[in-house]
Amino acid sequence: MKRAACLIAAAMICSLAMAQRAVDFASKFMDSCKGDTAIHCVTIGPKMMEQLTKHHDENRNELIAQAIQKLRTARIIMASTSGDAYYEKAQKLLQKYPRRFSHNKDYHNDHSHGAFYTRQAKDGKVVELIMLHSDTTKDGLVIVNLTGDIDKEFTELLSKSFSNKK
């Protein structure tokens, strides 16, 4: 009887641990696009992030290098067709979880538009940043999903970079 109770308790603890593990937005979006061959996802893990920070370039921005060190993963989703349709799908998925993802800002220019969303941990730190970018001249979409310790300066730097791009 004690053995059965221990097994049940262990199973419950394992299932609770799995339920608490957060799934990032890129995973949710790719699950919603299962079987769609027009959309692709690339994941850059911690080892590659480490390599990016070690790369020496004379034009390298030190703020970006510091920010990269704080990131855990980067997932990049790309579609070369139907950019606006995928953009709408991504926005609807983000809006489906308003307690999880917060809309931060939008940007528009002559050839593209996009939005920034964040997910905060219980302590208020931003742990996930989602950037939607639709290129209206090429009809493409790029979603960048960053996880890690994301500070406000990094978010502002990215926002300025995207809104000023030509």
Secondary structure, 3 states (H helix, E strand, C coil): CHHHHHHHHHHHHHHHHHHHCCCCHHHHHHHHCCCCCCEEEEEECHHHHHHHHHCCCCCCCHHHHHHHHHEEEEEEEEECCCHHHHHHHHHHHHHCCCCCCEEEEEEECCCEEEEEEEEECCCCCEEEEEEEEEECCCCEEEEEEEEEEECHHHHHHHHHHHHHCC
